[in-house]
Amino acid sequence: MEENSSSILVVDDNPEIREIIQVLLGGEGYLVETAGNGVKALEMLSQREYDLIILDTDKEKLKNTLK
């Protein structure tokens, strides 16, 4: 598969979901990085920019992360 220069950050507390998305999109040539929680995602976002972020939107988890 041709490599794509687009980068994607997948944020989900479920490791199986992260892996499935990473394998599928990585197989299409995207650079896919993952984070298991919002704190890690914010850390990663402070290091680089991503073209797309796929985010598990559990509001309680996100609210607790941003406190």
N, C-alpha and C positions, 0 to 999 in steps of 0.2 A: 504494500500500500504506500502511496506517495505521502511523504511527510508534510504536515501542515504547520505553519509557524504560529498558529493561534494557540493560546494557552487558556486552560480552563481550571478553575478551582471548584472542587466538589466538597461541600460541607454537609456532613450527616453523621449522627451519632451511631448509626448502624453500619458496622464494618462490611457486611455483605452488600449493602446498597452501594457503598463507596467503591467496593471492588468491581461490582457489575458495571457501574457507569465508567469506571476507569478502563476496564478491559474493552468495553464497546467503543468508547470514544478514542481510546488509545489505538485501537485497531483501525480506526479511520485516519490515523496520522496526527491527531491532536496531542499536544503536550498536556497531560492531565495530572494535577497534584490534588491531594486530598487532605482534609482536616476532620478530626472527629468531634470538634466542638467549636463554638464561637470564639473562645479565647485563642485557640490555635489559629483559626482563620484570620483573626485580626492581626496576630503576630506575622503570619505569612503575607498579609496585605501590606504590612509596613515594610516588607523587604522587596516587594515587586508588584507590578500591575498585572492583571489578568484581563483577557478579552471577554470572558464570560465566567460568572459565578453561579453554580447550581447549589441552592441553599435549602436545607430542610427547614421549614418555617414553623416549627413548634414554638409558639409565641412565649410560653412560660420559660423554656430553656433560653431563648434569645433575650428575654427580659432579665433573667438572672445573670446572664453573661455581661450585659451592658451596665449593671449596677456598679 
